[in-house]
Amino acid sequence: MLYYELPIFKSSYDLAIELFNFSKKLPRDFKYMIVQDLKKEKSFVVIAILKDLLLVCENLIIMT
């Protein structure tokens, strides 16, 4: 299974799209501050998903 087929990845991607669409309505200066924070948080979410996926793969290898 590829990472982009995981339900958690799809959900987090959908959330990112919703946040992007919402941010279009914000004032420019406020949007810049929020977007910078969201970029950092997005990276943490992606890293956490990939770490969990690697852990699952390692466990599958050990079990076989």
TARA-V843794 format. One record per pair of residues at least 24 apart in sequence whose C-alpha atoms are under 7 Angstrom apart, sorted by the first residue. I is the first residue (numbers start at 0). J is the second residue. If there is no record, write none. Layout:
i:I j:J
i:I j:J
This chain:
none
